């Protein structure tokens, strides 16, 4: 196996590393990814490239569009290809312990991404705020959601500013090296080194403005962490208002039911009193009407009704006679 400083390519038999739908190329000291060999196995959806010596993914890596799970942890990857978003089937992405400072805007196309681990990467302050800590599984799930949503709503003008800021940071690094060489050369060289320092300050300002715009404007446009908090607050307020409305509706229904119950009770009492008066008038004052009403009663029920009414009439007459007689006669 080659040493860490050896630049020779390491050849791996990919066929031996493929098991079912997964391909395990971890701990293989790879400096380049055998993309063509992996692409020949169309059933491969899980790819493990962790613990290698990868610095980049190469130009043709995005042809592996069937990947669902990708592990690139513990490498030296400095940047991802700009068309990384073509891996639209990707759901799990592990980039733990690499050298990434920013992510490509094409991450907005990864609508199915549910897990993103970026621990151990020297991300810019803007991307740190977007991604978060990624210390737990929930943090990684939230990082995937925030990153995809912000990149999907990122405007082209901000993309251009970020690209310029990245170029200026590279120029700043080169200018810093030149300034250190000139300062070691002598006093005359020290005077000339002031210009690179001025350029360095300007580039830092531009980079800072680029970072601030990255964190603020896309979040307002597409929903970063603060936007998600505002939406959650709005939803809680809506829920409280709905509860109040439901309580008011419940009170109104109770009032309506109580009014309906009282009205029905009053109607029942009135009808009962009217029926008693009608029966009294028919049975005691107008017996002819009672005889006519009896003729309309069916034969099978006539005897029973007549006996019951006669008993009722006798009881009522007894009660009335007792009520009218003075207490001395009793």
C-alpha positions in Angstrom: 0.0 0.0 0.0 1.5 3.4 -0.9 2.5 6.0 1.6 0.7 9.2 2.4 3.1 11.3 0.3 3.0 9.0 -2.7 1.1 10.4 -5.6 0.7 7.2 -7.5 -2.8 6.1 -8.4 -4.2 3.2 -6.4 -6.2 0.7 -8.4 -9.1 -1.0 -6.8 -11.2 -3.9 -8.1 -14.6 -2.4 -7.8 -16.4 -5.6 -8.6 -15.0 -7.3 -5.5 -16.3 -4.4 -3.4 -19.9 -4.5 -4.6 -22.4 -6.3 -2.5 -26.0 -6.2 -3.5 -26.8 -2.4 -3.8 -23.8 -1.1 -1.9 -20.2 -0.4 -2.9 -17.7 -0.1 -0.1 -14.4 1.6 -1.2 -13.5 3.0 2.3 -9.9 2.7 3.6 -8.5 2.2 0.1 -6.1 5.2 0.0 -7.9 6.5 -3.1 -6.8 9.8 -4.5 -9.3 9.6 -7.5 -12.7 8.0 -7.7 -13.2 5.2 -10.3 -16.4 6.7 -11.5 -16.7 4.7 -14.7 -16.3 1.4 -12.9 -18.9 2.3 -10.3 -21.3 3.6 -13.0 -21.1 0.2 -14.7 -23.0 -1.4 -11.8 -26.4 0.1 -12.3 -27.8 -1.5 -9.1 -25.4 0.4 -6.8 -27.3 3.1 -4.8 -25.1 3.2 -1.7 -21.4 4.3 -2.0 -18.9 4.5 0.8 -15.7 6.5 0.0 -14.8 7.3 3.6 -11.2 7.4 5.0 -9.4 8.0 1.7 -7.1 10.7 0.3 -9.6 12.4 -1.9 -9.2 16.2 -2.6 -12.1 16.5 -5.1 -14.7 14.3 -6.7 -13.6 14.8 -10.3 -15.5 16.0 -13.3 -17.7 13.0 -14.0 -18.9 12.1 -10.5 -22.4 13.5 -11.0 -23.2 10.8 -13.6 -23.8 8.6 -10.6 -27.4 9.8 -10.4 -28.8 6.6 -8.9 -27.0 7.2 -5.5 -29.3 7.4 -2.5 -26.6 7.2 0.2 -23.1 8.7 -0.1 -20.4 8.7 2.5 -17.4 11.0 1.9 -16.3 11.4 5.5 -12.6 11.6 6.6 -11.1 12.9 3.4 -9.4 16.2 2.3 -12.2 17.4 -0.1 -11.8 21.2 -0.6 -14.8 21.8 -2.8 -17.7 19.9 -4.4 -18.5 20.2 -8.2 -20.9 22.9 -9.1 -23.3 20.4 -10.7 -23.5 18.3 -7.5 -27.3 18.9 -7.5 -27.7 16.4 -10.3 -27.7 13.7 -7.7 -31.4 14.3 -7.2 -32.0 10.8 -5.7 -29.6 11.5 -2.8 -31.2 11.2 0.7 -28.1 10.7 3.0 -24.9 12.7 2.6 -22.0 12.4 5.0 -19.2 15.0 4.6 -17.7 14.8 8.1 -14.1 15.9 8.6 -13.2 17.4 5.3 -11.8 20.8 4.1 -15.0 22.3 2.8 -15.5 26.1 3.2 -18.8 26.5 1.2 -21.3 24.4 -0.7 -22.5 24.7 -4.3 -25.8 26.5 -4.9 -27.0 23.5 -6.9 -27.8 21.9 -3.5 -31.2 23.4 -4.0 -32.0 20.6 -6.4 -31.5 17.9 -3.8 -35.2 18.0 -2.8 -35.0 14.4 -1.3 -32.0 15.1 1.0 -32.9 14.2 4.6 -29.5 14.0 6.3 -26.4 16.2 5.9 -23.4 15.9 8.2 -20.8 18.7 7.9 -19.0 18.5 11.2 -15.2 19.1 11.1 -15.3 21.4 8.1 -13.8 25.0 8.1 -17.1 26.5 6.8 -17.5 30.2 6.4 -19.5 32.0 9.1 -22.5 32.3 6.8 -22.6 28.6 6.0 -22.1 27.7 9.7 -25.2 29.7 10.6 -27.2 27.9 7.9 -25.9 24.4 8.6 -25.7 24.5 12.4 -23.8 22.2 14.7 -24.8 18.8 13.3 -24.1 17.2 16.7 -27.1 14.9 16.7 -29.3 13.2 14.0 -32.0 15.8 14.4 -29.4 18.6 13.8 -28.2 16.8 10.6 -31.8 16.5 9.4 -32.4 20.2 10.1 -29.1 21.1 8.3 -30.2 19.2 5.2 -33.6 21.0 5.2 -32.1 24.5 5.8 -29.4 24.1 3.2 -31.7 22.8 0.4 -34.3 25.5 1.1 -31.8 28.4 1.2 -29.9 27.2 -1.9 -33.2 26.7 -3.8 -34.2 30.4 -3.1 -30.7 31.8 -3.6 -30.6 34.7 -6.2 -28.1 34.8 -9.0 -26.7 38.2 -7.9 -25.7 36.6 -4.6 -24.2 33.7 -6.3 -21.9 36.0 -8.3 -20.9 37.9 -5.1 -20.0 34.7 -3.4 -17.9 33.6 -6.3 -16.1 37.0 -6.3 -15.6 36.8 -2.6 -14.1 33.3 -3.0 -11.7 34.6 -5.7 -10.6 37.5 -3.5 -9.9 35.2 -0.6 -7.6 33.2 -2.8 -5.9 36.4 -4.0 -5.6 37.5 -0.4 -3.8 34.3 0.5 -1.4 34.8 -2.4 -0.9 38.5 -1.5 -0.2 37.5 2.1 2.5 35.2 1.0 4.1 37.8 -1.2 3.9 40.4 1.6 5.7 38.1 4.0 8.5 37.6 1.5 8.9 41.3 1.0 8.9 42.0 4.7 11.7 39.6 5.1 13.7 41.3 2.3 14.2 44.7 4.0 12.8 48.2 4.7 12.3 49.1 1.0 10.3 45.9 0.6 8.3 46.8 3.8 7.0 50.0 2.2 5.8 48.1 -0.9 4.1 45.5 1.3 1.6 48.1 2.5 -0.4 47.8 -0.8 -1.1 44.1 -0.5 -2.2 44.7 3.1 -4.7 47.4 1.8 -5.9 44.9 -0.7 -6.2 42.3 2.0 -8.4 44.6 4.1 -10.6 45.4 1.1 -11.0 41.7 0.3 -11.9 41.0 3.9 -14.6 43.7 3.8 -16.0 42.3 0.6 -15.9 38.8 1.9 -17.7 39.9 5.1 -20.4 41.7 3.1 -20.9 38.6 1.0 -21.3 36.4 4.1 -23.8 38.8 5.6 -25.9 38.9 2.5 -25.7 35.1 2.3 -27.1 34.8 5.8 -29.8 37.5 5.7 -31.3 37.9 2.3 -31.9 34.2 1.3 -33.3 33.5 4.8 -35.9 36.3 4.3 -36.6 35.1 0.8 -36.8 31.4 1.3 -37.0 30.4 4.9 -33.8 29.9 7.0 -33.8 29.3 10.7 -35.2 32.7 11.6 -38.0 32.4 8.9 -38.8 28.9 10.3 -39.1 30.4 13.8 -41.4 33.2 12.5 -43.6 30.7 10.7 -43.8 28.6 13.9 -44.8 31.7 15.9 -47.5 32.5 13.3 -48.9 29.0 13.5 -49.0 29.1 17.3 -50.9 32.4 17.2 -53.3 30.9 14.6 -53.9 27.9 16.9 -54.7 30.1 19.9 -57.1 32.2 17.8 -58.8 29.0 16.6 -59.2 27.8 20.2 -60.8 31.0 21.2 -63.2 30.9 18.3 -64.1 27.2 19.1 -64.7 28.1 22.8 -67.0 31.0 21.7 -68.8 28.7 19.3 -69.3 26.1 22.1 -70.7 28.8 24.4 -73.2 29.9 21.8 -74.3 26.4 21.2 -74.9 25.9 24.9 -77.0 29.0 25.1 -79.0 28.0 22.1 -79.7 24.5 23.5 -80.7 26.0 26.9 -83.1 28.4 25.2 -84.6 25.5 23.1 -85.0 23.4 26.2 -86.9 26.1 28.0 -89.1 26.9 25.1 -90.0 23.2 24.6 -90.8 22.8 28.3 -93.1 25.8 28.2 -94.9 24.4 25.1 -95.3 21.0 26.8 -96.9 22.6 29.8 -99.3 24.7 27.8 -100.3 21.8 25.6 -100.9 19.6 28.7 -103.1 22.2 30.3 -105.1 22.7 27.1 -105.6 18.9 26.7 -106.9 18.6 30.3 -109.3 21.5 29.7 -110.6 19.9 26.5 -111.1 16.5 28.1 -112.9 18.1 31.0 -115.2 20.1 28.7 -116.0 17.1 26.5 -116.6 14.5 29.3 -118.5 16.6 31.8 -120.1 19.4 29.9 -120.9 17.9 26.4 -121.4 14.2 26.6 -122.9 14.1 23.1 -119.6 15.1 21.6 -117.9 12.4 23.6 -120.3 9.8 22.2 -119.6 10.9 18.7 -115.9 10.7 19.2 -116.3 7.1 20.5 -117.8 6.0 17.2 -114.5 6.9 15.5 -112.4 4.6 17.7 -111.6 1.1 16.4 -113.6 -1.8 17.9 -110.5 -3.6 19.3 -109.5 -0.5 21.3 -112.9 0.9 22.1 -113.7 -1.1 25.3 -110.3 -0.5 26.8 -110.4 3.2 26.1 -114.0 3.5 27.5 -113.1 1.7 30.7 -110.0 3.8 31.3 -111.9 7.0 30.6 -114.8 6.0 32.9 -112.3 5.3 35.7 -110.6 8.6 35.1 -114.0 10.4 35.1 -115.1 8.8 38.3 -111.8 9.7 40.0 -112.1 13.3 38.8 -115.7 13.6 40.0 -114.7 12.2 43.4 -111.9 14.6 43.7 -114.0 17.5 42.7 -116.8 16.5 45.1 -114.3 16.2 47.9 -112.9 19.6 47.0 -116.3 21.3 47.0 -117.7 19.8 50.2 -117.0 21.8 53.4 -114.8 20.3 56.0 -117.7 19.9 58.5 -119.5 17.3 56.3 -116.3 15.3 55.9 
